[in-house]
Amino acid sequence: MFWVLLLLLAWAFAGTACTRLCLTAVRAATVDTDVAETTDVPTADRERDLTLYEAAFLSGGPARVADVTLVSMARQRRLLLAHTGWATVVDPRGRDEMERSVIGAIGPEGQSRIAPVRARVAGAEAVCRLADGLVRAGLAVPDGAGTTVGAAVRQVRAAALAVVALGMTALLLPVQTGTPRLLVGLWFALPLTLSLSCLALARFEVHPYARWASPAGQRLLGTLVHGPAGDERSFLTSVAVRGVRAIGEPELRAAFAHRDQPWRE
């Protein structure tokens, strides 16, 4: 009856994962409701058009805000982004606090690797204030809250795979008198059905599993209207929503794709 121990283990995996998913989904919905009820920003203001930086944050978080700022300055020829991964300041006068954060992150020498600049800008006070404002407006989820549902879904998927593996192991065990293999398979089908049912419900009830944007923020992102082809605003909006993969220029894209190599003697 060793297969019974495997069955209990399968139920433990499935039950724990599904319980966590249900709790995190309820918690996420509660957080969104609480934010909407306690925000001091009127509902009409939450339906306003998003700025470029707000769209970037809701789509990809602080790092996306840094990317959009760098790309915007590079397109205006006020910042040089080399395909080797270096950023050079051309115009040291930032037009807003995000651009000033970029210039400050590059440093007084006016040149720095792009990777550390992105990291510094993502943690700058200007980005933190932007995030706080979006949370108060009910457009962004509090820090860390958006990761829990996605992590719970991944745990349920892993539990389903574990149930399948345990069931196959039980079926491969030597035949025991009085226990048909079909019956063993049916017992393992129960925790598997539970896991798959939770995944299906999560797909329709709490999908997409956004890390940064609340449901209200996701709706605003879905209403973003791109300008005519080739329009600068449209280009930057695409970068804000899709990230650096939306960049068409090979050299500019290479600047973000470049990775530092170990020093060689």
C-alpha positions in Angstrom: 0.0 0.0 0.0 3.0 2.3 -0.6 0.9 4.1 -3.3 -1.4 5.5 -0.5 1.6 7.4 0.9 2.2 8.8 -2.5 -1.5 9.8 -2.8 -1.3 11.6 0.5 1.7 13.5 -0.7 -0.1 14.4 -3.9 -3.1 15.7 -1.9 -0.7 17.7 0.3 0.9 19.4 -2.7 -2.4 20.1 -4.4 -4.3 21.2 -1.3 -1.5 23.6 -0.1 -1.0 25.2 -3.5 -4.8 25.6 -4.2 -5.4 27.0 -0.8 -2.6 29.6 -1.3 -4.0 30.6 -4.6 -7.5 31.1 -3.2 -6.2 33.2 -0.3 -3.9 35.3 -2.4 -6.7 36.0 -5.0 -9.0 37.1 -2.3 -6.3 39.2 -0.7 -5.5 40.9 -4.0 -9.2 41.7 -4.6 -9.4 43.1 -1.1 -6.4 45.3 -1.6 -7.8 46.6 -4.8 -11.1 47.4 -3.2 -9.5 49.0 -0.2 -7.3 51.2 -2.4 -10.3 52.3 -4.5 -12.3 53.2 -1.3 -9.6 54.9 0.6 -7.9 56.9 -2.2 -8.2 60.6 -1.8 -8.3 61.1 -5.6 -11.8 61.3 -7.2 -12.9 58.6 -9.6 -13.0 61.1 -12.4 -9.3 61.7 -11.9 -8.5 58.0 -12.1 -10.1 57.9 -15.5 -7.7 60.6 -16.8 -5.1 60.0 -19.5 -1.9 58.4 -18.4 1.4 60.3 -18.8 4.3 58.5 -20.5 6.0 57.8 -17.2 2.8 56.5 -15.6 2.2 54.2 -18.5 5.8 52.9 -18.2 5.5 52.3 -14.5 2.1 50.5 -14.8 3.5 48.3 -17.6 6.9 47.5 -16.3 7.6 49.1 -13.0 10.5 51.4 -12.0 13.0 49.9 -14.5 10.6 50.6 -17.4 10.4 54.3 -16.3 14.2 54.5 -16.5 14.2 52.9 -19.9 11.6 55.3 -21.3 13.5 58.3 -19.9 16.8 57.2 -21.4 15.2 56.5 -24.8 13.4 59.8 -24.8 16.5 61.7 -24.1 18.5 59.8 -26.7 15.9 60.4 -29.4 16.1 64.2 -28.6 19.9 64.0 -29.0 20.4 65.2 -25.4 21.9 61.8 -24.4 24.1 59.5 -26.4 23.5 55.8 -25.9 26.3 53.9 -27.5 25.9 50.3 -28.7 28.8 49.4 -26.4 26.6 50.0 -23.4 27.7 53.5 -22.4 25.6 56.6 -21.8 27.0 60.1 -22.4 25.3 63.4 -21.4 25.0 65.9 -24.2 22.6 68.4 -22.6 23.1 68.5 -18.8 19.8 70.4 -18.3 17.0 68.0 -17.4 13.5 69.0 -18.5 11.8 67.2 -15.7 12.6 65.3 -12.5 13.0 62.0 -14.3 15.6 63.4 -16.7 17.4 65.1 -13.8 17.5 61.7 -12.1 19.1 60.2 -15.2 21.7 63.0 -15.4 22.4 62.7 -11.7 22.7 58.9 -12.0 25.3 59.2 -14.8 27.4 61.4 -12.5 29.5 64.5 -12.7 31.8 63.0 -15.4 28.9 62.9 -17.8 29.5 59.3 -18.8 28.6 55.9 -17.3 27.6 52.4 -18.1 23.9 52.1 -18.9 23.1 49.2 -16.6 24.0 51.0 -13.3 22.3 54.2 -14.6 19.0 52.2 -15.1 19.3 50.7 -11.6 19.9 54.1 -9.9 17.1 55.8 -11.8 14.7 52.9 -10.9 15.4 53.6 -7.2 15.3 57.4 -7.4 13.0 59.5 -5.3 11.2 60.8 -8.5 10.2 57.2 -9.4 9.1 56.5 -5.8 6.9 59.6 -5.8 5.4 58.5 -9.1 4.6 55.1 -7.7 3.1 56.5 -4.5 0.8 58.8 -6.6 -0.4 55.9 -8.7 -1.1 53.8 -5.7 -3.1 56.6 -4.0 -5.0 57.0 -7.3 -5.9 53.3 -7.3 -4.1 52.7 -10.6 -1.1 50.7 -9.1 -1.0 48.0 -6.6 1.1 48.4 -3.4 4.7 47.2 -3.6 4.9 43.4 -3.7 1.1 42.8 -3.8 1.1 42.2 -7.5 3.6 39.3 -7.4 1.6 37.1 -5.0 -1.1 35.8 -7.4 1.3 35.0 -10.2 3.6 33.1 -7.7 0.6 31.2 -6.4 -0.5 30.2 -9.9 3.0 28.9 -10.6 2.9 26.9 -7.4 -0.4 25.3 -8.5 1.1 24.4 -11.8 4.1 22.8 -10.1 1.7 20.9 -7.8 -0.2 19.6 -10.8 3.1 18.3 -12.3 4.0 16.8 -9.0 0.7 15.0 -8.8 1.2 13.5 -12.3 4.7 12.4 -11.4 3.6 10.8 -8.1 0.7 9.1 -9.9 3.0 7.7 -12.6 5.3 6.4 -9.8 2.4 4.7 -8.1 1.3 3.0 -11.3 4.8 1.8 -12.0 5.0 0.1 -8.6 4.7 -3.7 -8.5 1.1 -4.9 -8.7 -0.5 -5.5 -5.3 -3.3 -7.9 -4.8 -6.7 -6.4 -4.6 -5.7 -2.9 -5.9 -6.4 -2.5 -9.6 -4.2 0.0 -11.4 -7.3 1.8 -12.8 -8.5 2.5 -9.2 -5.0 3.9 -8.3 -5.1 6.1 -11.3 -8.6 7.4 -10.4 -7.5 8.3 -6.9 -4.6 10.4 -8.3 -7.0 12.0 -10.8 -8.8 13.7 -7.9 -6.0 16.0 -6.7 -5.0 16.6 -10.3 -8.6 17.7 -11.1 -8.5 20.0 -8.1 -5.3 21.6 -9.3 -6.4 22.0 -12.9 -9.8 23.4 -11.8 -8.1 26.1 -9.7 -5.9 27.0 -12.7 -8.9 27.3 -14.9 -10.7 29.5 -12.4 -7.7 31.7 -11.9 -7.4 32.1 -15.7 -10.9 33.6 -16.0 -11.3 35.3 -12.6 -7.9 36.8 -11.7 -6.1 36.9 -15.1 -4.0 38.8 -16.0 -1.7 38.6 -13.0 -0.3 42.1 -13.2 2.6 43.0 -11.0 2.3 46.8 -11.1 -1.1 47.9 -12.4 -4.4 47.5 -10.6 -7.5 46.5 -12.6 -8.2 50.2 -13.0 -4.7 50.8 -14.2 -4.9 47.9 -16.6 -8.1 49.4 -18.1 -6.3 52.7 -18.6 -3.4 51.0 -20.3 -5.8 49.3 -22.6 -7.2 52.6 -23.8 -3.9 54.1 -24.8 -4.2 55.4 -28.3 -1.1 55.4 -30.5 -0.5 58.3 -32.8 0.3 58.1 -36.6 3.1 55.8 -37.7 6.4 57.4 -37.0 5.0 59.8 -34.5 7.5 60.4 -31.6 4.7 60.1 -28.9 3.5 56.9 -30.4 7.0 55.5 -30.5 7.7 56.3 -26.8 4.3 55.0 -25.8 5.2 51.7 -27.4 8.4 51.6 -25.5 6.5 52.4 -22.3 4.1 49.6 -22.8 6.2 46.9 -24.5 9.7 47.8 -23.2 13.0 48.1 -25.1 12.0 45.4 -27.5 9.8 48.0 -29.2 12.8 50.0 -30.2 13.4 49.7 -33.9 16.8 51.3 -34.3 19.5 48.6 -34.2 22.2 50.7 -32.4 19.8 52.1 -29.8 18.4 48.6 -29.1 22.0 47.2 -28.9 22.8 49.8 -26.2 20.2 48.2 -23.9 21.0 44.6 -24.9 24.7 45.0 -24.2 26.0 43.1 -21.2 29.2 43.9 -19.4 31.9 41.3 -20.1 34.5 40.3 -17.5 37.8 42.2 -17.8 40.5 40.3 -19.7 44.1 40.7 -19.1 
